[in-house]
């Protein structure tokens, strides 16, 4: 399953995306981002010169949702 997620992330790499991040307690934020790096079980995104890391399970649980602009 991780290979499928990694392949989908590779297709989105270096494209402008919208990240919808669940911050808990019914708080969500939308930010423009780009996928910076993809590793074995995590990936990093860049938002306003900040780098955040998420695991593939965050995508499965919808803690983060990535959409094309």
VEXVOSE-848369 format. One record per residue: chain; x, y, z of N, C-alpha, C, O in turn. Coordinates in Angstrom, 3 decimals. Last residue first. Layout:
BEGIN
(node A, (X, Y, Z), (X, Y, Z), (X, Y, Z), (X, Y, Z))
...
//
This chain:
BEGIN
(node A, (-3.983, 22.677, -7.348), (-4.554, 24.023, -7.410), (-5.364, 24.156, -8.678), (-5.938, 25.215, -8.936))
(node A, (-4.660, 19.412, -6.063), (-4.041, 20.280, -7.060), (-4.750, 21.633, -7.067), (-5.954, 21.722, -6.825))
(node A, (-4.516, 18.549, -2.606), (-5.284, 18.753, -3.832), (-4.495, 19.637, -4.777), (-3.746, 20.510, -4.340))
(node A, (-4.223, 16.528, 0.234), (-3.509, 17.280, -0.798), (-4.356, 17.336, -2.056), (-4.857, 16.313, -2.524))
(node A, (-4.840, 16.488, 3.619), (-5.431, 16.220, 2.304), (-4.714, 17.115, 1.301), (-4.613, 18.325, 1.503))
(node A, (-4.036, 15.056, 6.712), (-3.673, 16.014, 5.669), (-4.308, 15.550, 4.347), (-4.301, 14.363, 4.022))
(node A, (-5.512, 13.257, 7.990), (-4.962, 14.330, 8.811), (-4.464, 15.438, 7.906), (-4.466, 16.611, 8.280))
(node A, (-6.553, 11.007, 6.713), (-6.980, 12.332, 6.298), (-6.636, 13.419, 7.312), (-7.381, 14.386, 7.471))
(node A, (-5.491, 8.546, 7.029), (-6.432, 8.997, 8.073), (-7.001, 10.381, 7.794), (-7.837, 10.875, 8.551))
(node A, (-3.781, 8.545, 4.801), (-4.841, 7.539, 4.909), (-5.914, 7.978, 5.898), (-7.106, 7.806, 5.642))
(node A, (-2.050, 10.634, 5.439), (-2.875, 10.721, 4.240), (-4.051, 9.751, 4.313), (-5.173, 10.089, 3.936))
(node A, (-0.885, 9.585, 7.716), (-1.614, 10.852, 7.828), (-2.498, 11.073, 6.607), (-3.584, 11.640, 6.727))
(node A, (0.489, 7.431, 6.682), (-0.741, 7.147, 7.431), (-1.539, 8.423, 7.690), (-2.755, 8.354, 7.867))
(node A, (2.731, 8.626, 5.679), (1.733, 8.163, 4.719), (0.418, 7.853, 5.428), (-0.653, 7.996, 4.838))
(node A, (3.467, 11.524, 7.711), (3.614, 10.116, 7.341), (2.539, 9.749, 6.329), (1.561, 10.476, 6.150))
(node A, (5.058, 14.682, 7.215), (3.872, 13.891, 7.478), (4.163, 12.450, 7.082), (5.004, 12.190, 6.221))
(node A, (6.743, 17.708, 8.023), (6.772, 16.307, 7.608), (5.497, 15.606, 8.048), (4.937, 15.895, 9.105))
(node A, (7.403, 20.940, 6.693), (6.637, 20.093, 7.601), (6.691, 18.662, 7.100), (6.687, 18.422, 5.892))
(node A, (9.309, 23.787, 6.460), (9.200, 22.406, 6.003), (8.491, 21.598, 7.083), (8.918, 21.572, 8.237))
(node A, (8.727, 27.076, 5.370), (8.762, 26.136, 6.492), (8.591, 24.744, 5.917), (7.810, 24.545, 4.986))
(node A, (8.337, 28.789, 3.229), (9.717, 28.557, 3.687), (9.814, 27.734, 4.961), (10.877, 27.691, 5.579))
(node A, (5.469, 28.356, 2.890), (6.062, 29.644, 3.276), (7.441, 29.481, 3.908), (7.683, 29.984, 5.006))
(node A, (5.785, 25.019, 3.119), (4.759, 26.053, 3.208), (5.447, 27.319, 3.705), (5.953, 27.347, 4.827))
(node A, (6.641, 21.981, 1.779), (7.151, 23.314, 2.085), (6.003, 24.311, 2.005), (5.337, 24.437, 0.977))
(node A, (6.602, 18.656, 3.062), (6.033, 19.706, 2.234), (6.595, 21.041, 2.696), (6.976, 21.206, 3.856))
(node A, (7.803, 15.309, 2.991), (7.882, 16.671, 3.516), (7.249, 17.624, 2.517), (7.339, 17.437, 1.303))
(node A, (6.853, 12.026, 4.044), (7.120, 13.004, 2.991), (7.135, 14.374, 3.634), (6.549, 14.577, 4.697))
(node A, (7.599, 8.615, 5.031), (7.188, 9.999, 5.290), (7.455, 10.855, 4.057), (8.187, 10.458, 3.150))
(node A, (8.616, 6.182, 4.405), (7.292, 6.208, 5.004), (6.798, 7.612, 5.357), (5.712, 7.775, 5.913))
(node A, (10.877, 6.822, 2.595), (10.267, 5.501, 2.745), (8.855, 5.510, 3.295), (7.968, 4.896, 2.701))
(node A, (10.217, 10.122, 1.208), (11.075, 9.099, 1.800), (10.281, 7.797, 1.938), (9.154, 7.692, 1.455))
(node A, (10.302, 12.934, -0.721), (9.516, 11.739, -0.435), (10.489, 10.666, 0.033), (11.458, 10.343, -0.654))
(node A, (10.268, 16.526, -0.456), (10.967, 15.236, -0.529), (10.001, 14.111, -0.187), (9.022, 14.304, 0.534))
(node A, (8.281, 18.584, -1.053), (9.723, 18.821, -1.136), (10.485, 17.505, -1.330), (11.267, 17.384, -2.273))
(node A, (5.382, 19.595, -2.510), (6.047, 18.440, -1.910), (7.541, 18.612, -2.136), (8.000, 18.767, -3.267))
(node A, (4.157, 22.804, -1.703), (4.803, 21.932, -2.678), (5.420, 20.762, -1.913), (5.919, 20.931, -0.800))
(node A, (1.166, 24.757, -0.986), (2.414, 24.069, -0.650), (2.974, 23.351, -1.874), (2.346, 23.302, -2.932))
(node A, (-1.160, 26.850, 0.588), (-0.519, 26.455, -0.660), (0.825, 25.835, -0.306), (1.534, 26.330, 0.570))
(node A, (-3.454, 25.736, 3.114), (-2.220, 26.425, 2.732), (-1.784, 25.966, 1.347), (-2.015, 24.816, 0.973))
(node A, (-5.967, 25.737, 5.476), (-5.632, 25.533, 4.069), (-4.404, 26.359, 3.748), (-4.334, 27.543, 4.076))
(node A, (-6.729, 24.054, 8.517), (-6.172, 25.201, 7.804), (-5.821, 24.786, 6.380), (-5.434, 23.647, 6.119))
(node A, (-9.099, 23.328, 11.030), (-8.414, 22.938, 9.799), (-7.862, 24.194, 9.154), (-8.461, 25.266, 9.239))
(node A, (-10.336, 22.211, 14.044), (-9.582, 23.277, 13.370), (-8.878, 22.697, 12.158), (-8.156, 21.705, 12.253))
(node A, (-11.566, 20.399, 15.762), (-12.359, 21.014, 14.687), (-11.665, 22.204, 14.021), (-12.328, 23.098, 13.495))
(node A, (-9.390, 19.394, 17.289), (-10.446, 20.225, 17.887), (-11.205, 21.043, 16.852), (-11.454, 22.233, 17.046))
(node A, (-6.776, 19.396, 14.763), (-7.460, 18.896, 15.949), (-8.484, 19.891, 16.470), (-8.449, 21.075, 16.134))
(node A, (-5.822, 20.243, 12.380), (-5.029, 20.590, 13.560), (-5.687, 20.132, 14.853), (-5.198, 20.451, 15.937))
(node A, (-5.531, 19.046, 9.241), (-6.385, 18.939, 10.419), (-5.519, 19.177, 11.657), (-4.601, 18.408, 11.942))
(node A, (-4.910, 20.811, 6.345), (-4.286, 20.160, 7.492), (-5.239, 20.212, 8.676), (-5.700, 21.285, 9.068))
(node A, (-4.813, 20.730, 3.062), (-5.808, 20.944, 4.102), (-5.347, 20.117, 5.291), (-5.385, 18.887, 5.260))
(node A, (-2.869, 22.182, 0.640), (-2.851, 21.231, 1.750), (-3.926, 21.648, 2.748), (-3.942, 22.785, 3.219))
(node A, (-2.748, 22.446, -2.763), (-3.429, 22.972, -1.583), (-3.391, 21.871, -0.535), (-3.833, 20.751, -0.792))
(node A, (0.212, 22.760, -4.826), (-0.885, 22.028, -4.205), (-1.554, 22.859, -3.127), (-0.998, 23.845, -2.644))
(node A, (2.186, 22.807, -7.662), (1.553, 23.627, -6.632), (0.294, 22.925, -6.143), (-0.573, 22.545, -6.931))
(node A, (4.678, 20.276, -7.979), (3.488, 20.964, -8.486), (2.879, 21.743, -7.336), (3.040, 21.377, -6.172))
(node A, (6.719, 18.702, -6.971), (7.074, 19.934, -7.687), (5.890, 20.609, -8.368), (6.088, 21.440, -9.254))
(node A, (4.798, 15.703, -7.014), (6.004, 16.423, -6.596), (6.294, 17.583, -7.536), (6.135, 17.463, -8.751))
(node A, (2.762, 14.132, -7.901), (2.414, 15.479, -7.438), (3.628, 16.321, -7.073), (3.503, 17.525, -6.848))
(node A, (3.948, 11.719, -8.489), (3.264, 12.417, -9.574), (2.945, 13.865, -9.200), (2.865, 14.729, -10.074))
(node A, (4.789, 10.991, -5.929), (5.799, 11.312, -6.955), (5.189, 12.050, -8.136), (5.836, 12.915, -8.725))
(node A, (2.352, 10.352, -4.746), (3.077, 11.543, -4.296), (4.134, 11.955, -5.316), (4.347, 13.147, -5.539))
(node A, (1.788, 7.970, -6.097), (0.890, 9.115, -6.264), (1.569, 10.409, -5.838), (1.393, 11.445, -6.479))
(node A, (3.918, 6.381, -5.150), (3.785, 6.654, -6.583), (2.888, 7.863, -6.845), (3.188, 8.686, -7.709))
(node A, (3.295, 6.294, -2.406), (4.553, 6.926, -2.841), (4.497, 7.269, -4.331), (4.974, 8.329, -4.738))
(node A, (0.916, 4.842, -2.496), (0.908, 6.223, -1.989), (2.155, 6.963, -2.470), (2.077, 8.117, -2.890))
(node A, (1.898, 2.405, -3.474), (0.845, 3.115, -4.208), (0.820, 4.582, -3.794), (0.715, 5.467, -4.644))
(node A, (3.667, 1.691, -1.446), (4.185, 1.930, -2.787), (3.169, 2.707, -3.625), (3.552, 3.578, -4.406))
(node A, (2.012, 1.208, 0.704), (2.865, 2.388, 0.750), (3.441, 2.718, -0.624), (3.678, 3.885, -0.936))
(node A, (0.827, -1.197, 0.000), (0.000, 0.000, 0.000), (0.872, 1.262, 0.000), (0.521, 2.264, -0.624))
//
